[in-house]
């Protein structure tokens, strides 16, 4: 208690010194005095007892210092023959404000009452748009954004005040300044300000797409915590985000978002959506991505075979592959994304693509050709279509899982012989044999027509009995009739 009382007494003594030299009138002879007092306050405000002792009048003094310095900087009337500059003073004011509202709602609210934020915005815009004249200005920008981060933490009222004041102009200015630390601090601000209203503004505002692009760029830089990544995880749970933003994003940003979605869908925690470390991607979003895949993927085989990668009309194979991987992972969870199984157009397209890729691979030496080894074919691994057929087969297996209509559709479209043709090793398509076996198993589960179809193929010599055995299927002929039975115990879940 005595130590706290002493700390509080020292703080009040510093405040008294600050009052004694106020108001701030841009007298350069006082710059050193102001700076020394501000620096002392910065250190003292790390203590909660000091933060609780701060008064509205003290914050008004801070406001006056920032306002006068901003006017001089804007008019380029800064003093060049002093050891302490206007930027030094502004930077230290930001530090005082940052520390004053750390875990202190009282001071967050007082800062709003004093209305400091508008002039802080003006200074941030000034520093961010004038270029990197010196390191001091970069540090001042960082400290200003850090202050905003503490100002909005855990306070809905200040969050909305900051958002309405800074979005989108100041957000864009800070991002364009291209300083990694300042951008990460800004992502912290944005993440803390996200709520239903601010998210809608971010999604629907004309400049929102550009802000999202910068956030995606920030998510690719190492930081702990990764505020950019946390923002994207929040946005992916919004029904409208992907629908409104994906088309306008750059190819690299689309890839980042789809990779993030795939990682979250592939996480064990995604099955338990009530866990705190998981996110739930809306089924509507997955259905929208399936629609995009159907639109974008139809020409991918021809584009790859003809090597029209430089043609402006060529299919974006990277986008298609990432969409396919997301669909594969989403459809392993029929409880959440069973709606995708009702898209017969998707299943029809996937079968068509597999058929085209199969024919293309047989017609010449290309990315779809089966390879027993990759020796001398290292380029195949780097090709975005590496594993394309495996993913198509995996998706077929997921779409037909305990779905009689889809099981029948595959048979009617001659998909069963096509899948049996892929029960072999292909180094360009890892696990293709296993996925084919998995798909045949799902096609035959509780479907006597498909079982009989495969049995007839074996009797006529079309299907290899060893392959069927590997699939856990045994075909027997008794009294002129064919019978199909499983040689493996059934599993409760055959989606993957």
Secondary structure, 3 states (H helix, E strand, C coil): CHHHHHHHHHHHHHHHHHHHHCCCCCCHHHHHHHHHHHHHHHHHCCCHHHHCCCCHHHHHHHHHHHHHHHHHHHCCCCCCCCCCCHHHHHHHHHHHHHHHCCCCHHHHHHHHHHCCHHHHHHHHHHHHHCCCCCHHHHHHHHHHHHHHHHHHCCCHHHHHHHHHHHCCHHHHHHHHHCCHHHHHHHHHHHHHHCCHHHHHHHHHCCCHHHHHHHHHHHHCCCCCCCHHHHHHHHHHCCCCHHHHHCCCCCHHHHHHHHHHHHHHHHCHHHHCCCCCCCCCCCHHHHHHHHHHHHHHHCCHHHHHHCCCCCCCCCCCHHHHHHHHHHHHHHCCCHHHHHHHHHCHHHHHHHHHHHHHHHHHHHHCCCCCCCCCCCCCCHHHHHCCCCCHHHHHHHHHHHHCCCCHHHHHHHHHCCHHHHHHCCCCCCCCCCCHHHHHHHHHHHHHCCCHHHHHHHHHHHHCCCCCHHHHHHCCEEEEEECCEEEEEECCCCCCCCCC
